[in-house]
Amino acid sequence: MSEAIRHSHARAVVIGGSMAGMLAAAAVKDQVGSVEIIECHDLPEGPGPRVGVPQAVHIHLLQSGGVDALEELLPGVIDQLAASGAHRIPVTTNMIIYSPEGWYRRWRRATHRLMTASRDLTDHVVREQVIKEPHVNVRTRSRAIGLLGDGRRVTGVRIRTSGEGEGEGERETELRADLVIDASGRASRMPQWLAELGIGGLAEDRVDSGLVYASRMYRAPVPTHGWPVVSVYADPRLPEPASAGGILPIEGDRWHVGLMGAPGGQPTRDADAFETFARTLRHPIIADLLARAEPLTDVSVTHSTANRRHYYERLRTWPEGLVALGDSVAAFNPMYGQGLSVIAQGALALRELVRGGLVPGLSRRAQRAIARPVEAAWALTVGQDIHFATTTGKNPRFTDRLLQRYVNRLSLTATGSFRTATALTDVLALHAPPTSLIRPGVLLSALVGPLRPQLEGPQFTPEELRLLDGVRERS
């Protein structure tokens, strides 16, 4: 094609009605005439569970970089989330974090803000914003089974649709499109589809720490507005199996609690053992808080915590009219809370490119742009996971161990240095690349070390302690 397709005639097809699918639609909806979202299941009308998203029962949050990207894509959506009950968490002002190097201080000056809510609520608010557009349509009970076109250009998808009435069978149709976006998640068949188009040589990485993730909802014993996030990080240097945990305040005065453990010390679905496991963490703060709270759900467990990545941006050839986004490209260990934010940043990068029209070379440029936030999060998550003794897929090299020692030094310094804490949170919030941690000023602060003495325990405010003192532990 020698010139851009005029947006009023262009058609985009998005495979998957997940968060990635909705944000992909948000990225292109203003630049094309129609968007068709292909989704296997029916979508809930309200903030209810969506079939096909088992990870929704686990903790989800938006890092500050993801919050900003989401607001850019859907102006007003962050206020709408907050109005629906989601929490804005100032970093590190409303965070009680026990790192391997000690307790982080709750600095009065907030550098970033997290957004915490149930995955069901976040999905609902985003979905409502996207599909209210008259030219965005969701085709439910439909599954993409292949791509149309060839290795030079993708021209649409083949879909299989299930009948809605009793006794109605399946039917296959072809859906033509100027742009196809694969947002079908971990179950993506993109590698197979590319092979069918004659495109091979795809590189893939899989790094698995073996951590098992268990989650449960609790009725909080205190009002959750303004209540801090609580986290106990795993320490890969300890001889026993790694374990970690966290409490996120979410809508409805609830706590979403996640516990993680490596092989040899994994949490189970046994509800009676959930709080017992929490007491085995490096500090009992989570167990002490749960003793005052009321469990609302059973325990949900997942073993799908491996980091997996497809390097689509490295392929020698990439067809026009095709983009992959979200978990289709890379999925991360959920312990680090990077997934949703990476998706939002990738969708924003796609939007910026699509604004120039569906011109030749767009798809390859988009794939490379989407890879940039993926690379930043990959460096963070894999850079931590490779140091667990149970990890498979990659072993730490000498340079990895040297870098880890430096990060440990930064983390120790951050317990008593606002400047260093800010440098770390800039990276963790996906506002700055990991390379920013080797700037001269950060190097100097690491050399000097913490400027304040370490805290001896969790830093609750007097008001938080008063509220907790007024609550009896469950008998």
N, C-alpha and C positions, 0 to 999 in steps of 0.2 A: 504494500500500500504506500502510495507516495504522499499522502496527506492524511491528517487526522480525521477520524470519523466524527461527524457532527453529533454532539451529545444528545440532541432530540431524537435521533434515530438509533442510537446505540443501545444495546441490550446487554446487561450483565447477569450472569447466573452465579449464585453463591451456593456451594455444596456444604450444608450443615447449618442448622438453626441455633447453634451454640452461641456463647459469648463472642467467639471469634467470628462466627458467621454474621451475627448482628452488627459487629463493628466493621466487618468488611463491607456490609451493605451501607453502613453509615459513611464509610470512606468514599464510596463511588456514587451515592444516590443523587448528588447534586450535579454530576457530570454526565449522566446517562439518562436515556428516556425511560427505561424500566429496569427494575431489579427483581429477579425471581430467586427466592431462597428455597432450596430443596432440603426438606427435613424428613427423616425417617418416621418420626412419631408425631402425635398430636401435641400441640403446645398448650400449657395451662393458661387460663384467662387471667389469673391473678398471680400472686407471689407464692405459688405452690411448687412442689417438686416436679421436675421435668424428666420424663422417661429417657433413659439413655445417658444420664449424667450421674453415675454412681459417686463421683467425687464431690457432688454437691453437699453431701452430709459432712464433709470435712471443712476445716478452717480455710477461709479465703479472705484476702485483704487486698487493697490497692495501695501500692507504694506511692509516694508523692509524685514520682515521674509518671505513674499510671493515672493518677488523679488528674494531673494537668493534661495528659493526652486525651483522656476521656472527655474532659470539658471542652477541649478544642474540637473534638469530633461531634459532640452533641451539647451545644451550649445550654446551660441551665440544668444539666442532668445531675451534677453534684449537689446542687441545692435541693433538687427533687429527691435524691437519695436521702439527704439529711432530713428532709421533711417527712420521709417515710419511715424514719427511725434509725438510719445508719448513723454511725458515730465518726466524727472527725477527731483524730487523735494527734495532738501536737507531739512532735518528736524532739527530744526525748522527755519533754516536760511531763507527759502522761504515760510514761513507760517505766516499768520496773523490770530490769533486765539483769540476769545473773549470767555473765559471760564466763568462759574458762579462766579469764584473768581477774574476775571480780565483779562487783556490782557497779553498773553504770549509774552516774548521777542523773537526777532529773533537773537538767538545767532550766532555769526560768525562761530563757530565751529559746523559743521553738524555731528550729531551722526548716522543718518540713511537717507535713501532716499526712497521716495514714487515713484510709477510709475503711471502716470495718462494718460488716453486715453479713447476714446469711447469704449464701450463694443464690438461694431462691429469690430473695428480695432484689439483689443486684441484677440478676438476669431479668426479672420482671420489669424493673424501671428502665433498663436499657432497651429491652424488647419493645416496650410500650412507646418509647421515643422513636424507634426506628420504623416500626410497621404502621405508624399513624400516617406516614407519607403515602399519598394515594397511588404513587407509581412503584411502591415496594409491595410485593406479594409473597406470601409464604405458601408453598405447595407441600402440604403435609402428607404423611404416609407414602413418601416417595424416596427412592434411593438411587443415587448415581451409580451406574454399573460400568461406565466407560466414557472415554473422551471421543469426540468427533474431530476429524482433521488428520494431520500428519505431524511429522517431526518439526516442520517449519512453522505451522500455524494450527492452533486449536480453534475449532469453529462451533463448539457446543458440547453437550453431554447426552449420553443415552441414559434414560431413567426408567425405573420400574416402579409402578404405582400400584398399591393395594387398593382393592375396592372397599368402599365405605359400608356397603350393605351386606347383609348375611348372604353367603353363597356367591358373592361377586369375587372373581378371580383377579389375578394380576395382569397388568398390561404394560408393554414396553413402548416408549415413544422417544423421539429425538427432539431435543430442545436446542435450537440454534442460539448462539450468543457471540458477541464481539469480545467479551471478556468473561473467562471462567475463573472463579476463585475457589480453591479447595480449602475449606475450613472445617473439615470433617474430623479433626482431632487425631488422637492416638491410633484410631482404627483406619486412618487414611490408606487408600490403595494407590496413592500417587506413584510410588516406585514401580509398581506393576504396570500401571497405565503408561508411564514413560517408556518402559521396556517394550510395550506393545507398539509404541510409536517409533521404535528403533533407537531410543535414547538410553544408553547404558553408561556405566562407569560412575554411578552415584556412590559417593562416600557416606558412611554412616558411623556414628559413635554411640556407644551405650555404656554408661558408667553407673553401676548399681551398688549402693552402700548396703543393701539388704535391710534397710530400716522398714519396720512395719508401723503403720499409722493408725491409731485408734482415736475416735472422736465421740463426744457426747455433749448434749445440751443440758444446761442447768438453769433453774430459776435462780437468779442472783439474789443474795440476801440483802443487797444494798441497791439503791438507785444507780443505774449504770451510766446515766448522763454524767460525763466528766470523769468516769472511773478509768483507771489506767489499764493498759495492756500489761500482762504479766508473762514473762518468758524465762525459762531456765534452759540454757543452751547445753548441747552435748560437748564433751571434751574428748576429742579423739586421742589424747595422750594418755588417758587412764587405761589401766589394764582390763577392767571389766567392760562388758558390752556397752556401747554408747547408748545414751538415753537422753531425751529432752521432752519439754512440755510447754504449753502455753495456754493462756486464758484471754480470749478476746471478748470485750463487751459488744453485743449486737442488739438489734431492735427487740422490743418487747421485754426490756429488763431481764435479758438472758445473757448467760455466759456460754460461749462456744469454746469447748475445751478439747485440746488435742494433745495426745501423748505418743511418743515415738520411741522405739527400741530396736536395737540391732540383733541379729541372730545370737541366740543364747540368753537373751533378755528382752523378749518381745512382749508387748501387751496383747491381750486376747479379747474375745467378745464377752467374756464373763463379767457381768455388771458388778458382781461383788468384789472382783479383783481390780477394778478400774482405779479406785482411790488408793488401794494398796500399792499398785504400781507407781502412782504419782508420788508416794512417799519414798520410793527408792531413788528418785532423781537426786542430783547433786545437792539440792536444797529442798526442804519439805514445804516451801511456801505455797505451792499449788495444792498440795494435799490439805494443808491447814485451811485454805480458803474454801475448798470443796466440802470440808466437814461442816461448813456453815450454810451450804447451798443445797437446793433440792433438785435431784436428777429428774429430767423430763423425758428422756428418751433412752432407748437401749444403746449399747455400744456398737458403733460401726467400725469395721476394720478394713484396711486396704493394704495390699502388698505391692501396689503399683507406684513405687516411689523412685524408680530408676530414671536417670537423666538420659534422654534419647534425642539424637539430632540427625537430621538429613541435611547435607551440604548442597542444596540445590543451587546456591549461588556460585559454586565451583564448577558446575558442569560446563563442558566445552560448547554445547549447544543447548538452547532453551527456546521452546516454541513461543511465537507471538500469541497473545490472547490467553495466557495462562499464568496464574499466580497462586502460590501456596502461602497460607498464613496460620499462625497459632500453633497448636500442638501438632498439626500436620507437618510443621517444620521442626519444632523442638518442644519437648516436654521436660519439665524440671521436677526435681525432688520437691514436694510441696512444703517441706520443713522451712524453706527459705522465703516463701511467700512472694515469688517473683512472677509466676505464670500470667496472671491477669494483666499485670502492668506491662509485660513484654508484648502481649497481644495488642493492648491499646496503643503502645508506641509503634508497633509494626503497622497497625491500621492507619495511624496518623501519617506515617511515612508514605504509605500507599496513596493516601488522599492528596498529599502534596504533589506527587508525580502525576496522578490522574488529572489534576487541574490543568495540565498542559495538553490534555486530549489523549485519545487512544492512538498515539503515534508509534511508528516503528521503533522497536527497542525498548518500549515502555516496560514490558514484562520482565526482561532481564534486569533493567535498572531497579524495578520494584523489588525483585527478589533479593538483590544485593542490599537495598535499603532496609528491607525487613530483617536481613541477617545482622544488621548492626546492633540493635537492642538485644537480639538473641545472643550475640557474641559476648556482650557485657554481662548478661545474666549467666551465661554458660561459664564464664571465667569465675564468677562468684560461687556458683553452686558446685561445680565440679572441682574447683580449687579447694573447697572444703571437704567434699565427699571422698576424694582420693586418699585422704589421710586416715580414714577409718580402716581398721584391720580387716573388716569384713567386705570391703569394696572389691568388686570385680569389674573388669573392662579397662582399667588403666591403673598403673602403679605410679606413685610419686617419684619423679626424678630428683637428682641433686638440686636442680634449680627450683623445683616445686617445694622441696623441704626448706631451702633457703628463704624463699618467698613467704612460706608459712611462718617461719621464725620472725620475719619482719612484720607480718600482719599481727602475730601474737604480741609483738612489742607495741605496735600501734594500739591494739585493743587494751593493753595494760595502761598505756599512756592516756587513752580516752577515758579511763575511769576517773581521772583527775585533771583533765585538760579539755576545756570547751573547744579549743581550736582543733585538736585532734579528733574529738568526738564528731565535730561538724564535718571534717574531711571524710571520716568513715561513713557517716550517715548520708553524705552527698552521693557516695558510691552505692550504698545499699538501697537508697531511694531511687536509683537509676536516673539521677540528675547529672552524674559525672562518671566518666569511664574509670575503670580500675587503675589505669595509668596515672590518674591524678594523684594517687597515693605516693608517688615518687617525686612530687614537686619539691623543690628545695626547702620550702617552709615546713612541709609535712615531715620530710627527712630530719630536719633540725629538731622538730618537736618530739619525734620518736627518740632522738639521741638524748634530749634533755630528760624525757620521761614525765610521769604524772606530776602536776604542780600542787596537787592536794592529796592528803592522806586517803587511803582506801576506806570505803564504807565497810562497816562490820556486818551489816545486814540490809534487808530491803528498806527502801526509803519511802515509807508511807507519810502522807501529810497528817497533821493533827486531826483534820476533819475526817479523813479516811479511817484513822484509828478509832475515832469516836464512833463512827458508824459500825465498824467491826466489833467494837466492845459491846455495842448494844444488841448484838446478835448471838444467840446461843448456838453452840455446836449441835448438830443433829445427834440424837442418842442412838 
